[in-house]
Amino acid sequence: MLILLPPSEGKADAGTGRRLDLSRLSLPELTGAREEVLAALVALCAGGDEEAARSALGLSEGQRGELRRNARLREAASTPAGRLYTGVLYEALDLDSLPPAAQRAARRSVLISSGLWGAVRLTDRIPPYRCPIGAKLPGVGALAAWWRRALAPAMTAAAGDGPVLDLRSGAYAATWTPRGATAGRTVTVRVLHEREVDGVPVRSVVSHFNKATKGRLVRDLLLAGARPRTADGLVTALRDLKYPVLEQLAVAGRPRQVDVVVTEL
């Protein structure tokens, strides 16, 4: 099973180990594409035009320190991606508290999307950075389109012939859309909050708690030792864990979408 996660804006303040080495990252076929994005980002942030750099990255004036951080990425200390990201999803997943077997399963199965790196595994060592998928970099252009061209072969190979649990947010999901047989093995998840309004059940998409629910969902799958071999098996595993799952109408050639309904946030 391959589990696809979004990154988070929240990140550790500093790395703790060796400098970045692109050649050591997983999915080595992305090394060339990563180098071009990294070079463009460093040049932009070190180039002296702070306003242009902040505009390209969607940063406020109060976030100018992120430009200095990006300018030093090649010299910065790195840390495993599983410890770098500290947002709501990763707090709920709480990787460090998982037992050894579940941690090994996470290292095998999880890929994290990234505007800078394309996708990384939990053990890949990267420095703290700021590079949202919505950024446009000189010489590279819109990152979503850049990675859409580069990611398809690597992600399809990483998926293999097993199921894919796609928990990425929309902007990151746009960088790779499973096709063909891989699409038929892919399950995307939307989290809905159900509450009563004037005695009538109402369901709505949530944001902050959507991330927390997805983190708990992955954690529960890992703790249960779930190893589904098909998309049907993956949906069954979610139901076995007592998640209320509603399947949407299947469309041939496209990933299956399921809604996980929560009543408590």
ChimeraX commands (.cxc) that place a marker at each C-alpha (Angstrom):
marker #1 position 0.00,0.00,0.00 radius 0.5
marker #1 position 1.18,3.50,-0.87 radius 0.5
marker #1 position -0.05,6.36,1.33 radius 0.5
marker #1 position 0.18,9.87,-0.12 radius 0.5
marker #1 position 0.23,12.80,2.32 radius 0.5
marker #1 position 0.41,16.56,1.85 radius 0.5
marker #1 position 3.24,18.50,3.48 radius 0.5
marker #1 position 2.53,21.12,6.14 radius 0.5
marker #1 position 3.41,24.78,6.50 radius 0.5
marker #1 position 4.42,23.99,10.06 radius 0.5
marker #1 position 8.01,22.73,10.10 radius 0.5
marker #1 position 10.82,22.20,12.55 radius 0.5
marker #1 position 12.87,25.36,13.04 radius 0.5
marker #1 position 16.21,23.78,12.14 radius 0.5
marker #1 position 17.79,20.58,10.95 radius 0.5
marker #1 position 20.01,18.46,13.15 radius 0.5
marker #1 position 22.31,16.58,10.81 radius 0.5
marker #1 position 24.29,16.64,7.59 radius 0.5
marker #1 position 23.70,19.06,4.75 radius 0.5
marker #1 position 21.23,18.34,1.98 radius 0.5
marker #1 position 22.37,15.72,-0.52 radius 0.5
marker #1 position 19.89,15.34,-3.36 radius 0.5
marker #1 position 21.51,12.09,-4.46 radius 0.5
marker #1 position 20.44,10.44,-1.19 radius 0.5
marker #1 position 16.72,11.20,-1.55 radius 0.5
marker #1 position 14.18,8.55,-2.50 radius 0.5
marker #1 position 12.80,8.47,-6.06 radius 0.5
marker #1 position 16.22,9.28,-7.56 radius 0.5
marker #1 position 14.65,9.76,-10.98 radius 0.5
marker #1 position 13.46,13.14,-9.64 radius 0.5
marker #1 position 16.98,14.38,-8.86 radius 0.5
marker #1 position 17.28,16.51,-11.99 radius 0.5
marker #1 position 13.88,18.13,-11.50 radius 0.5
marker #1 position 14.62,18.75,-7.82 radius 0.5
marker #1 position 17.95,20.38,-8.65 radius 0.5
marker #1 position 16.31,22.80,-11.07 radius 0.5
marker #1 position 13.63,23.83,-8.58 radius 0.5
marker #1 position 16.18,24.15,-5.76 radius 0.5
marker #1 position 18.50,26.28,-7.88 radius 0.5
marker #1 position 15.63,28.55,-8.94 radius 0.5
marker #1 position 14.40,28.94,-5.36 radius 0.5
marker #1 position 17.85,29.71,-3.93 radius 0.5
marker #1 position 18.60,32.20,-6.71 radius 0.5
marker #1 position 15.25,33.94,-6.21 radius 0.5
marker #1 position 15.66,34.27,-2.45 radius 0.5
marker #1 position 19.33,35.29,-2.60 radius 0.5
marker #1 position 18.89,37.67,-5.53 radius 0.5
marker #1 position 18.24,40.85,-3.58 radius 0.5
marker #1 position 14.73,41.61,-4.87 radius 0.5
marker #1 position 12.87,40.82,-1.69 radius 0.5
marker #1 position 9.49,42.05,-2.93 radius 0.5
marker #1 position 9.61,39.83,-6.02 radius 0.5
marker #1 position 10.68,36.82,-3.95 radius 0.5
marker #1 position 7.96,37.33,-1.37 radius 0.5
marker #1 position 5.37,37.75,-4.12 radius 0.5
marker #1 position 6.47,34.57,-5.90 radius 0.5
marker #1 position 6.24,32.57,-2.67 radius 0.5
marker #1 position 3.14,34.23,-1.26 radius 0.5
marker #1 position 4.95,35.51,1.84 radius 0.5
marker #1 position 4.06,38.49,3.99 radius 0.5
marker #1 position 6.57,41.15,5.02 radius 0.5
marker #1 position 6.72,39.51,8.42 radius 0.5
marker #1 position 7.91,36.27,6.79 radius 0.5
marker #1 position 11.02,37.74,5.16 radius 0.5
marker #1 position 13.11,35.43,7.36 radius 0.5
marker #1 position 11.90,32.58,5.16 radius 0.5
marker #1 position 13.79,34.15,2.26 radius 0.5
marker #1 position 17.05,34.04,4.21 radius 0.5
marker #1 position 16.34,30.42,5.14 radius 0.5
marker #1 position 15.70,29.47,1.51 radius 0.5
marker #1 position 18.83,31.25,0.32 radius 0.5
marker #1 position 20.95,28.98,2.55 radius 0.5
marker #1 position 19.25,25.67,1.75 radius 0.5
marker #1 position 22.36,24.05,0.29 radius 0.5
marker #1 position 24.34,24.70,3.47 radius 0.5
marker #1 position 21.55,24.11,6.00 radius 0.5
marker #1 position 21.40,21.09,8.30 radius 0.5
marker #1 position 18.81,18.50,7.35 radius 0.5
marker #1 position 16.38,16.33,9.28 radius 0.5
marker #1 position 14.17,13.35,8.31 radius 0.5
marker #1 position 10.99,14.49,6.57 radius 0.5
marker #1 position 8.95,12.58,9.15 radius 0.5
marker #1 position 10.26,14.97,11.80 radius 0.5
marker #1 position 10.41,18.10,9.68 radius 0.5
marker #1 position 6.67,18.47,9.13 radius 0.5
marker #1 position 4.86,19.47,12.32 radius 0.5
marker #1 position 1.38,20.53,11.18 radius 0.5
marker #1 position -2.01,19.25,12.35 radius 0.5
marker #1 position -1.95,16.04,10.29 radius 0.5
marker #1 position 1.51,15.12,11.54 radius 0.5
marker #1 position 0.61,15.90,15.15 radius 0.5
marker #1 position -2.33,13.49,14.87 radius 0.5
marker #1 position -0.18,10.87,13.14 radius 0.5
marker #1 position 2.48,11.22,15.89 radius 0.5
marker #1 position 5.04,9.03,14.17 radius 0.5
marker #1 position 7.55,8.97,17.01 radius 0.5
marker #1 position 5.05,7.32,19.38 radius 0.5
marker #1 position 4.25,4.45,17.01 radius 0.5
marker #1 position 5.59,1.00,17.93 radius 0.5
marker #1 position 8.55,-0.25,15.84 radius 0.5
marker #1 position 6.49,-2.41,13.47 radius 0.5
marker #1 position 4.16,0.48,12.66 radius 0.5
marker #1 position 7.10,2.83,12.14 radius 0.5
marker #1 position 8.66,0.38,9.69 radius 0.5
marker #1 position 5.36,0.15,7.82 radius 0.5
marker #1 position 5.19,3.96,7.67 radius 0.5
marker #1 position 8.70,4.19,6.24 radius 0.5
marker #1 position 7.75,1.68,3.53 radius 0.5
marker #1 position 4.40,3.11,2.57 radius 0.5
marker #1 position 4.26,6.89,3.08 radius 0.5
marker #1 position 5.20,9.50,0.49 radius 0.5
marker #1 position 4.87,13.22,1.26 radius 0.5
marker #1 position 4.18,15.65,-1.57 radius 0.5
marker #1 position 6.31,18.80,-1.77 radius 0.5
marker #1 position 6.52,21.90,-3.90 radius 0.5
marker #1 position 10.32,21.80,-3.64 radius 0.5
marker #1 position 11.16,18.09,-3.65 radius 0.5
marker #1 position 8.23,16.63,-5.61 radius 0.5
marker #1 position 7.74,13.78,-3.15 radius 0.5
marker #1 position 9.84,12.39,-0.30 radius 0.5
marker #1 position 9.75,9.46,2.08 radius 0.5
marker #1 position 9.72,9.87,5.85 radius 0.5
marker #1 position 13.41,9.01,6.14 radius 0.5
marker #1 position 14.61,11.45,3.47 radius 0.5
marker #1 position 16.75,14.15,5.07 radius 0.5
marker #1 position 15.77,17.67,3.99 radius 0.5
marker #1 position 16.30,21.12,5.55 radius 0.5
marker #1 position 13.45,23.41,6.67 radius 0.5
marker #1 position 12.20,25.44,3.70 radius 0.5
marker #1 position 9.28,27.48,2.39 radius 0.5
marker #1 position 8.14,26.67,-1.13 radius 0.5
marker #1 position 4.37,26.22,-1.55 radius 0.5
marker #1 position 2.99,24.32,-4.51 radius 0.5
marker #1 position 1.28,27.50,-5.71 radius 0.5
marker #1 position 4.60,29.29,-6.22 radius 0.5
marker #1 position 5.97,30.38,-9.59 radius 0.5
marker #1 position 9.76,30.37,-9.85 radius 0.5
marker #1 position 11.88,32.09,-12.51 radius 0.5
marker #1 position 12.97,29.60,-15.16 radius 0.5
marker #1 position 10.73,26.88,-13.71 radius 0.5
marker #1 position 7.31,28.46,-13.76 radius 0.5
marker #1 position 4.29,27.20,-11.85 radius 0.5
marker #1 position 5.38,24.36,-9.60 radius 0.5
marker #1 position 2.15,22.39,-9.98 radius 0.5
marker #1 position 2.68,22.18,-13.74 radius 0.5
marker #1 position 6.40,21.48,-13.30 radius 0.5
marker #1 position 5.82,18.50,-11.05 radius 0.5
marker #1 position 2.91,17.25,-13.12 radius 0.5
marker #1 position 5.40,16.65,-15.93 radius 0.5
marker #1 position 8.11,15.15,-13.73 radius 0.5
marker #1 position 6.22,13.02,-11.22 radius 0.5
marker #1 position 4.08,10.66,-13.30 radius 0.5
marker #1 position 6.66,7.90,-14.01 radius 0.5
marker #1 position 8.15,7.97,-10.50 radius 0.5
marker #1 position 4.81,7.91,-8.71 radius 0.5
marker #1 position 3.37,5.20,-10.91 radius 0.5
marker #1 position 6.44,3.07,-10.21 radius 0.5
marker #1 position 6.19,3.76,-6.46 radius 0.5
marker #1 position 2.54,2.68,-6.48 radius 0.5
marker #1 position 3.46,-0.69,-7.98 radius 0.5
marker #1 position 0.53,-3.07,-8.18 radius 0.5
marker #1 position -0.92,-2.35,-4.73 radius 0.5
marker #1 position -3.60,0.07,-3.51 radius 0.5
marker #1 position -2.96,3.79,-3.12 radius 0.5
marker #1 position -4.50,5.83,-0.30 radius 0.5
marker #1 position -4.45,9.42,-1.53 radius 0.5
marker #1 position -4.85,11.95,1.30 radius 0.5
marker #1 position -3.27,14.90,-0.48 radius 0.5
marker #1 position -4.95,18.30,-0.59 radius 0.5
marker #1 position -6.24,19.52,-3.93 radius 0.5
marker #1 position -3.23,21.57,-5.01 radius 0.5
marker #1 position -0.82,18.70,-4.35 radius 0.5
marker #1 position -3.17,16.10,-5.81 radius 0.5
marker #1 position -3.00,18.06,-9.07 radius 0.5
marker #1 position 0.72,17.24,-9.40 radius 0.5
marker #1 position -0.02,13.57,-10.08 radius 0.5
marker #1 position -3.30,12.00,-11.14 radius 0.5
marker #1 position -3.18,8.19,-11.22 radius 0.5
marker #1 position -4.05,6.80,-14.63 radius 0.5
marker #1 position -5.07,3.44,-16.03 radius 0.5
marker #1 position -4.79,0.45,-13.71 radius 0.5
marker #1 position -3.23,2.61,-10.97 radius 0.5
marker #1 position -6.33,4.81,-10.91 radius 0.5
marker #1 position -8.50,1.77,-10.31 radius 0.5
marker #1 position -6.40,0.89,-7.25 radius 0.5
marker #1 position -6.46,4.44,-5.82 radius 0.5
marker #1 position -8.80,5.62,-3.07 radius 0.5
marker #1 position -9.11,9.33,-2.31 radius 0.5
marker #1 position -10.61,10.44,0.99 radius 0.5
marker #1 position -12.76,13.44,1.83 radius 0.5
marker #1 position -13.64,14.13,5.46 radius 0.5
marker #1 position -17.17,15.35,6.21 radius 0.5
marker #1 position -18.44,16.67,9.53 radius 0.5
marker #1 position -22.01,15.65,10.31 radius 0.5
marker #1 position -24.06,17.70,12.74 radius 0.5
marker #1 position -27.72,18.42,13.34 radius 0.5
marker #1 position -29.19,21.75,12.27 radius 0.5
marker #1 position -32.81,22.23,13.31 radius 0.5
marker #1 position -33.11,18.49,13.73 radius 0.5
marker #1 position -31.78,17.73,10.24 radius 0.5
marker #1 position -28.38,16.01,9.72 radius 0.5
marker #1 position -26.08,18.30,7.74 radius 0.5
marker #1 position -22.68,17.31,6.36 radius 0.5
marker #1 position -19.96,19.78,5.46 radius 0.5
marker #1 position -16.32,19.69,4.45 radius 0.5
marker #1 position -13.97,20.72,7.23 radius 0.5
marker #1 position -10.42,22.04,6.95 radius 0.5
marker #1 position -8.36,22.02,10.13 radius 0.5
marker #1 position -10.08,18.89,11.43 radius 0.5
marker #1 position -9.92,17.27,8.02 radius 0.5
marker #1 position -6.14,17.17,8.50 radius 0.5
marker #1 position -6.40,15.78,12.03 radius 0.5
marker #1 position -8.80,13.05,10.91 radius 0.5
marker #1 position -6.49,12.02,8.08 radius 0.5
marker #1 position -3.57,11.83,10.49 radius 0.5
marker #1 position -5.54,9.62,12.87 radius 0.5
marker #1 position -6.74,7.47,9.99 radius 0.5
marker #1 position -3.18,6.74,8.83 radius 0.5
marker #1 position -2.07,6.13,12.40 radius 0.5
marker #1 position -4.89,3.62,12.94 radius 0.5
marker #1 position -4.07,1.77,9.73 radius 0.5
marker #1 position -0.42,1.52,10.74 radius 0.5
marker #1 position -1.23,0.39,14.29 radius 0.5
marker #1 position -3.60,-2.25,12.93 radius 0.5
marker #1 position -0.91,-3.61,10.63 radius 0.5
marker #1 position -3.31,-3.24,7.69 radius 0.5
marker #1 position -1.84,-4.54,4.44 radius 0.5
marker #1 position -4.69,-4.46,1.90 radius 0.5
marker #1 position -3.91,-5.76,-1.55 radius 0.5
marker #1 position -6.74,-4.04,-3.40 radius 0.5
marker #1 position -8.79,-0.85,-3.26 radius 0.5
marker #1 position -11.73,-2.89,-1.97 radius 0.5
marker #1 position -9.50,-4.27,0.74 radius 0.5
marker #1 position -8.42,-0.75,1.68 radius 0.5
marker #1 position -12.03,0.44,2.05 radius 0.5
marker #1 position -12.79,-2.66,4.10 radius 0.5
marker #1 position -9.79,-1.93,6.36 radius 0.5
marker #1 position -11.14,1.57,7.03 radius 0.5
marker #1 position -14.54,0.16,7.94 radius 0.5
marker #1 position -12.96,-2.47,10.16 radius 0.5
marker #1 position -11.38,0.41,12.06 radius 0.5
marker #1 position -14.89,1.79,12.63 radius 0.5
marker #1 position -14.59,4.72,10.25 radius 0.5
marker #1 position -17.99,5.54,8.69 radius 0.5
marker #1 position -17.19,5.32,4.98 radius 0.5
marker #1 position -19.51,6.39,2.18 radius 0.5
marker #1 position -18.44,5.47,-1.34 radius 0.5
marker #1 position -19.14,7.86,-4.20 radius 0.5
marker #1 position -20.27,6.62,-7.59 radius 0.5
marker #1 position -17.28,5.04,-9.30 radius 0.5
marker #1 position -16.08,6.52,-12.60 radius 0.5
marker #1 position -14.11,4.25,-14.91 radius 0.5
marker #1 position -10.47,5.26,-15.26 radius 0.5
marker #1 position -10.54,7.58,-12.25 radius 0.5
marker #1 position -9.61,7.07,-8.58 radius 0.5
marker #1 position -12.37,6.01,-6.23 radius 0.5
marker #1 position -13.59,8.69,-3.86 radius 0.5
marker #1 position -14.86,7.89,-0.40 radius 0.5
marker #1 position -16.22,10.17,2.30 radius 0.5
marker #1 position -15.30,9.58,5.91 radius 0.5
marker #1 position -18.03,11.02,8.11 radius 0.5
marker #1 position -17.13,12.28,11.58 radius 0.5
marker #1 position -19.51,13.62,14.21 radius 0.5
marker #1 position -16.88,14.80,16.69 radius 0.5
marker #1 position -13.98,17.08,15.88 radius 0.5
marker link #1:1,2 radius 0.2
marker link #1:2,3 radius 0.2
marker link #1:3,4 radius 0.2
marker link #1:4,5 radius 0.2
marker link #1:5,6 radius 0.2
marker link #1:6,7 radius 0.2
marker link #1:7,8 radius 0.2
marker link #1:8,9 radius 0.2
marker link #1:9,10 radius 0.2
marker link #1:10,11 radius 0.2
marker link #1:11,12 radius 0.2
marker link #1:12,13 radius 0.2
marker link #1:13,14 radius 0.2
marker link #1:14,15 radius 0.2
marker link #1:15,16 radius 0.2
marker link #1:16,17 radius 0.2
marker link #1:17,18 radius 0.2
marker link #1:18,19 radius 0.2
marker link #1:19,20 radius 0.2
marker link #1:20,21 radius 0.2
marker link #1:21,22 radius 0.2
marker link #1:22,23 radius 0.2
marker link #1:23,24 radius 0.2
marker link #1:24,25 radius 0.2
marker link #1:25,26 radius 0.2
marker link #1:26,27 radius 0.2
marker link #1:27,28 radius 0.2
marker link #1:28,29 radius 0.2
marker link #1:29,30 radius 0.2
marker link #1:30,31 radius 0.2
marker link #1:31,32 radius 0.2
marker link #1:32,33 radius 0.2
marker link #1:33,34 radius 0.2
marker link #1:34,35 radius 0.2
marker link #1:35,36 radius 0.2
marker link #1:36,37 radius 0.2
marker link #1:37,38 radius 0.2
marker link #1:38,39 radius 0.2
marker link #1:39,40 radius 0.2
marker link #1:40,41 radius 0.2
marker link #1:41,42 radius 0.2
marker link #1:42,43 radius 0.2
marker link #1:43,44 radius 0.2
marker link #1:44,45 radius 0.2
marker link #1:45,46 radius 0.2
marker link #1:46,47 radius 0.2
marker link #1:47,48 radius 0.2
marker link #1:48,49 radius 0.2
marker link #1:49,50 radius 0.2
marker link #1:50,51 radius 0.2
marker link #1:51,52 radius 0.2
marker link #1:52,53 radius 0.2
marker link #1:53,54 radius 0.2
marker link #1:54,55 radius 0.2
marker link #1:55,56 radius 0.2
marker link #1:56,57 radius 0.2
marker link #1:57,58 radius 0.2
marker link #1:58,59 radius 0.2
marker link #1:59,60 radius 0.2
marker link #1:60,61 radius 0.2
marker link #1:61,62 radius 0.2
marker link #1:62,63 radius 0.2
marker link #1:63,64 radius 0.2
marker link #1:64,65 radius 0.2
marker link #1:65,66 radius 0.2
marker link #1:66,67 radius 0.2
marker link #1:67,68 radius 0.2
marker link #1:68,69 radius 0.2
marker link #1:69,70 radius 0.2
marker link #1:70,71 radius 0.2
marker link #1:71,72 radius 0.2
marker link #1:72,73 radius 0.2
marker link #1:73,74 radius 0.2
marker link #1:74,75 radius 0.2
marker link #1:75,76 radius 0.2
marker link #1:76,77 radius 0.2
marker link #1:77,78 radius 0.2
marker link #1:78,79 radius 0.2
marker link #1:79,80 radius 0.2
marker link #1:80,81 radius 0.2
marker link #1:81,82 radius 0.2
marker link #1:82,83 radius 0.2
marker link #1:83,84 radius 0.2
marker link #1:84,85 radius 0.2
marker link #1:85,86 radius 0.2
marker link #1:86,87 radius 0.2
marker link #1:87,88 radius 0.2
marker link #1:88,89 radius 0.2
marker link #1:89,90 radius 0.2
marker link #1:90,91 radius 0.2
marker link #1:91,92 radius 0.2
marker link #1:92,93 radius 0.2
marker link #1:93,94 radius 0.2
marker link #1:94,95 radius 0.2
marker link #1:95,96 radius 0.2
marker link #1:96,97 radius 0.2
marker link #1:97,98 radius 0.2
marker link #1:98,99 radius 0.2
marker link #1:99,100 radius 0.2
marker link #1:100,101 radius 0.2
marker link #1:101,102 radius 0.2
marker link #1:102,103 radius 0.2
marker link #1:103,104 radius 0.2
marker link #1:104,105 radius 0.2
marker link #1:105,106 radius 0.2
marker link #1:106,107 radius 0.2
marker link #1:107,108 radius 0.2
marker link #1:108,109 radius 0.2
marker link #1:109,110 radius 0.2
marker link #1:110,111 radius 0.2
marker link #1:111,112 radius 0.2
marker link #1:112,113 radius 0.2
marker link #1:113,114 radius 0.2
marker link #1:114,115 radius 0.2
marker link #1:115,116 radius 0.2
marker link #1:116,117 radius 0.2
marker link #1:117,118 radius 0.2
marker link #1:118,119 radius 0.2
marker link #1:119,120 radius 0.2
marker link #1:120,121 radius 0.2
marker link #1:121,122 radius 0.2
marker link #1:122,123 radius 0.2
marker link #1:123,124 radius 0.2
marker link #1:124,125 radius 0.2
marker link #1:125,126 radius 0.2
marker link #1:126,127 radius 0.2
marker link #1:127,128 radius 0.2
marker link #1:128,129 radius 0.2
marker link #1:129,130 radius 0.2
marker link #1:130,131 radius 0.2
marker link #1:131,132 radius 0.2
marker link #1:132,133 radius 0.2
marker link #1:133,134 radius 0.2
marker link #1:134,135 radius 0.2
marker link #1:135,136 radius 0.2
marker link #1:136,137 radius 0.2
marker link #1:137,138 radius 0.2
marker link #1:138,139 radius 0.2
marker link #1:139,140 radius 0.2
marker link #1:140,141 radius 0.2
marker link #1:141,142 radius 0.2
marker link #1:142,143 radius 0.2
marker link #1:143,144 radius 0.2
marker link #1:144,145 radius 0.2
marker link #1:145,146 radius 0.2
marker link #1:146,147 radius 0.2
marker link #1:147,148 radius 0.2
marker link #1:148,149 radius 0.2
marker link #1:149,150 radius 0.2
marker link #1:150,151 radius 0.2
marker link #1:151,152 radius 0.2
marker link #1:152,153 radius 0.2
marker link #1:153,154 radius 0.2
marker link #1:154,155 radius 0.2
marker link #1:155,156 radius 0.2
marker link #1:156,157 radius 0.2
marker link #1:157,158 radius 0.2
marker link #1:158,159 radius 0.2
marker link #1:159,160 radius 0.2
marker link #1:160,161 radius 0.2
marker link #1:161,162 radius 0.2
marker link #1:162,163 radius 0.2
marker link #1:163,164 radius 0.2
marker link #1:164,165 radius 0.2
marker link #1:165,166 radius 0.2
marker link #1:166,167 radius 0.2
marker link #1:167,168 radius 0.2
marker link #1:168,169 radius 0.2
marker link #1:169,170 radius 0.2
marker link #1:170,171 radius 0.2
marker link #1:171,172 radius 0.2
marker link #1:172,173 radius 0.2
marker link #1:173,174 radius 0.2
marker link #1:174,175 radius 0.2
marker link #1:175,176 radius 0.2
marker link #1:176,177 radius 0.2
marker link #1:177,178 radius 0.2
marker link #1:178,179 radius 0.2
marker link #1:179,180 radius 0.2
marker link #1:180,181 radius 0.2
marker link #1:181,182 radius 0.2
marker link #1:182,183 radius 0.2
marker link #1:183,184 radius 0.2
marker link #1:184,185 radius 0.2
marker link #1:185,186 radius 0.2
marker link #1:186,187 radius 0.2
marker link #1:187,188 radius 0.2
marker link #1:188,189 radius 0.2
marker link #1:189,190 radius 0.2
marker link #1:190,191 radius 0.2
marker link #1:191,192 radius 0.2
marker link #1:192,193 radius 0.2
marker link #1:193,194 radius 0.2
marker link #1:194,195 radius 0.2
marker link #1:195,196 radius 0.2
marker link #1:196,197 radius 0.2
marker link #1:197,198 radius 0.2
marker link #1:198,199 radius 0.2
marker link #1:199,200 radius 0.2
marker link #1:200,201 radius 0.2
marker link #1:201,202 radius 0.2
marker link #1:202,203 radius 0.2
marker link #1:203,204 radius 0.2
marker link #1:204,205 radius 0.2
marker link #1:205,206 radius 0.2
marker link #1:206,207 radius 0.2
marker link #1:207,208 radius 0.2
marker link #1:208,209 radius 0.2
marker link #1:209,210 radius 0.2
marker link #1:210,211 radius 0.2
marker link #1:211,212 radius 0.2
marker link #1:212,213 radius 0.2
marker link #1:213,214 radius 0.2
marker link #1:214,215 radius 0.2
marker link #1:215,216 radius 0.2
marker link #1:216,217 radius 0.2
marker link #1:217,218 radius 0.2
marker link #1:218,219 radius 0.2
marker link #1:219,220 radius 0.2
marker link #1:220,221 radius 0.2
marker link #1:221,222 radius 0.2
marker link #1:222,223 radius 0.2
marker link #1:223,224 radius 0.2
marker link #1:224,225 radius 0.2
marker link #1:225,226 radius 0.2
marker link #1:226,227 radius 0.2
marker link #1:227,228 radius 0.2
marker link #1:228,229 radius 0.2
marker link #1:229,230 radius 0.2
marker link #1:230,231 radius 0.2
marker link #1:231,232 radius 0.2
marker link #1:232,233 radius 0.2
marker link #1:233,234 radius 0.2
marker link #1:234,235 radius 0.2
marker link #1:235,236 radius 0.2
marker link #1:236,237 radius 0.2
marker link #1:237,238 radius 0.2
marker link #1:238,239 radius 0.2
marker link #1:239,240 radius 0.2
marker link #1:240,241 radius 0.2
marker link #1:241,242 radius 0.2
marker link #1:242,243 radius 0.2
marker link #1:243,244 radius 0.2
marker link #1:244,245 radius 0.2
marker link #1:245,246 radius 0.2
marker link #1:246,247 radius 0.2
marker link #1:247,248 radius 0.2
marker link #1:248,249 radius 0.2
marker link #1:249,250 radius 0.2
marker link #1:250,251 radius 0.2
marker link #1:251,252 radius 0.2
marker link #1:252,253 radius 0.2
marker link #1:253,254 radius 0.2
marker link #1:254,255 radius 0.2
marker link #1:255,256 radius 0.2
marker link #1:256,257 radius 0.2
marker link #1:257,258 radius 0.2
marker link #1:258,259 radius 0.2
marker link #1:259,260 radius 0.2
marker link #1:260,261 radius 0.2
marker link #1:261,262 radius 0.2
marker link #1:262,263 radius 0.2
marker link #1:263,264 radius 0.2
marker link #1:264,265 radius 0.2
view
